[in-house]
């Protein structure tokens, strides 16, 4: 089952796995959980599809049961997806017949990604692609929100991950919003007016994204 590592970088996740059909589903779920934890669940469907194709290509063309690694890296408005394996043979895009099941992975990758490619590594190769997450401004706001909530939830000393961490951050968001409303009221402002203005800012930036 895939596990997360490389926690020294806030927006980089390393997921080693064995190239087995049963592991692909777990890898897909782990990728979606990581995006949800980062606060960018809108990219989950596209990411899960690309992760499935990349992992399946490893199974078909490198070997079932081999060790491989998925790396997700959030770079502001883009998500970079890298699939590392121990084969030095580069992927080959060929023209697939309409009834052919194999050979469509790279075509799908090229169609969905903003950019993609392959690079040689010390142990083999990495196939990578990048997809859009939204406007740079919106991504910066999400980053700031996550940082604020992580500080706001307090330091219990426990390291939370996955759904448990997401639930804690969600509760912290509710408490933070409530405290901000108390602050606006204490300053003589109308909390409903402040909420309306915040909603207008959000909707305007969402349209741009």
C-alpha positions in Angstrom: 0.0 0.0 0.0 1.4 3.4 -0.9 2.7 5.6 1.9 3.7 9.2 2.0 7.2 10.4 2.6 9.6 13.3 2.0 7.7 15.5 4.4 10.5 18.1 4.4 8.8 19.8 1.5 5.3 21.1 2.2 4.1 20.6 -1.4 5.9 17.4 -2.4 4.7 13.9 -1.8 6.6 10.7 -2.6 4.5 7.5 -3.0 6.5 4.2 -3.5 4.5 1.2 -4.7 4.7 -2.2 -6.3 3.4 -2.3 -9.9 0.5 -4.6 -9.4 -3.1 -4.1 -10.6 -4.4 -4.1 -7.0 -1.9 -1.4 -6.0 -3.1 1.0 -8.7 -6.4 1.6 -6.9 -4.6 2.3 -3.7 -2.2 4.6 -5.4 -5.0 6.5 -7.0 -6.7 7.0 -3.6 -3.4 8.1 -2.0 -2.9 10.7 -4.7 -6.5 12.0 -4.3 -6.1 12.1 -0.5 -2.9 14.2 -0.9 -4.6 16.7 -3.2 -7.4 17.0 -0.7 -4.9 17.5 2.1 -3.3 20.3 0.1 -6.6 21.9 -0.5 -6.8 21.4 -4.3 -9.5 18.6 -4.6 -10.7 20.1 -7.9 -7.8 18.4 -9.7 -8.5 14.9 -8.2 -10.4 13.4 -11.2 -7.8 14.4 -13.7 -4.9 13.4 -11.5 -6.4 10.0 -10.7 -6.8 9.3 -14.4 -3.2 10.2 -15.2 -1.9 8.3 -12.3 -3.8 5.2 -13.4 -2.4 5.5 -17.0 1.2 6.0 -15.8 1.0 3.1 -13.3 -0.6 0.8 -15.8 2.2 1.6 -18.3 4.7 0.5 -15.7 2.9 -2.8 -15.2 2.6 -3.4 -19.0 6.0 -2.2 -20.2 8.4 -2.6 -17.3 7.0 -5.6 -15.5 4.3 -6.6 -13.0 5.5 -6.4 -9.4 8.5 -4.2 -10.0 9.2 -1.3 -7.6 8.1 2.2 -8.8 7.5 5.6 -7.3 4.9 8.3 -7.9 5.9 11.8 -7.0 3.4 14.7 -6.8 4.6 18.2 -6.6 2.4 21.3 -6.3 4.0 24.3 -8.0 1.6 27.1 -7.5 -0.8 26.9 -10.5 0.5 23.6 -11.7 0.6 20.0 -10.4 3.6 18.0 -11.5 3.1 14.2 -11.6 6.2 12.0 -12.0 6.3 8.2 -12.4 9.7 6.7 -11.7 10.7 3.1 -12.6 13.9 1.1 -13.1 13.7 0.7 -16.8 16.0 2.8 -19.0 13.8 2.3 -22.1 11.9 5.5 -23.0 8.2 5.3 -23.6 7.1 5.1 -27.2 4.0 6.7 -28.6 2.5 4.7 -31.5 -0.7 5.0 -33.4 -3.3 2.8 -31.8 -6.1 1.2 -33.8 -9.7 2.0 -32.7 -10.1 -1.5 -31.2 -6.7 -1.6 -29.6 -6.6 -1.5 -25.8 -2.9 -0.8 -25.4 -0.9 2.2 -26.5 -3.4 4.9 -25.6 -1.7 6.0 -22.3 0.8 8.5 -23.8 -1.9 9.9 -26.2 -4.1 10.6 -23.2 -1.2 12.1 -21.3 -0.4 14.4 -24.2 -4.0 15.5 -24.6 -4.7 16.2 -20.9 -1.3 17.7 -19.7 0.0 21.2 -20.2 3.4 19.6 -20.8 5.0 16.2 -20.4 8.2 14.4 -21.1 10.6 11.7 -19.9 14.0 12.0 -18.2 16.8 9.5 -17.4 17.4 9.0 -13.7 20.2 7.2 -11.8 18.0 4.1 -11.5 16.1 4.2 -14.7 13.7 6.9 -16.0 10.9 9.2 -15.0 7.8 10.0 -17.1 6.4 13.3 -16.0 3.5 15.6 -16.8 2.0 18.9 -15.5 -1.7 19.9 -15.2 -3.3 23.2 -14.3 -4.7 23.7 -10.9 -6.2 27.1 -11.4 -5.0 30.7 -11.4 -1.8 31.6 -9.6 -3.6 34.0 -7.3 -6.1 31.4 -6.2 -3.4 28.9 -5.5 -1.5 31.4 -3.4 -4.7 32.0 -1.4 -5.1 28.3 -0.8 -1.4 28.1 0.3 -2.0 31.0 2.7 -5.2 29.4 4.0 -3.5 26.1 4.7 -0.6 27.8 6.5 -3.0 29.9 8.6 -5.1 26.9 9.6 -2.1 24.7 10.5 -1.0 27.5 12.9 -4.5 28.1 14.1 -5.3 24.5 15.0 -2.6 24.6 17.7 0.4 22.4 18.3 -0.7 19.2 19.9 2.5 17.4 19.0 0.6 14.8 17.0 1.4 14.4 13.2 -2.0 14.1 11.4 -2.4 12.9 7.9 -5.1 12.1 5.4 -8.7 12.4 6.4 -7.9 13.0 10.0 -5.8 16.0 9.2 -8.4 17.3 6.7 -11.1 17.1 9.4 -9.0 19.0 11.9 -8.3 21.7 9.3 -11.9 22.0 8.4 -12.9 22.5 12.1 -10.1 25.0 12.4 -11.5 26.9 9.4 -14.9 27.1 11.1 -13.4 28.3 14.4 -11.2 30.9 12.5 -14.2 32.3 10.6 -16.2 32.5 13.8 -13.4 34.4 15.5 -13.0 36.7 12.6 -16.8 37.5 12.8 -16.4 38.3 16.5 -13.5 40.5 15.6 -15.4 42.4 12.9 -18.4 42.9 15.3 -16.1 44.2 18.1 -14.7 46.7 15.6 -18.2 48.0 14.9 -18.4 46.4 11.5 -21.4 44.3 10.2 -20.3 40.6 10.0 -22.9 39.9 7.3 -21.4 42.8 5.2 -17.9 41.4 5.7 -19.1 37.9 4.6 -20.8 39.4 1.5 -17.6 41.3 0.5 -15.5 38.1 1.0 -18.0 36.1 -1.1 -17.8 38.8 -3.9 -14.0 38.5 -3.9 -14.1 34.7 -4.0 -16.7 34.6 -6.9 -14.7 37.2 -8.9 -11.5 35.2 -8.6 -13.3 31.9 -9.3 -14.6 33.3 -12.6 -11.1 34.3 -13.6 -9.8 30.8 -12.7 
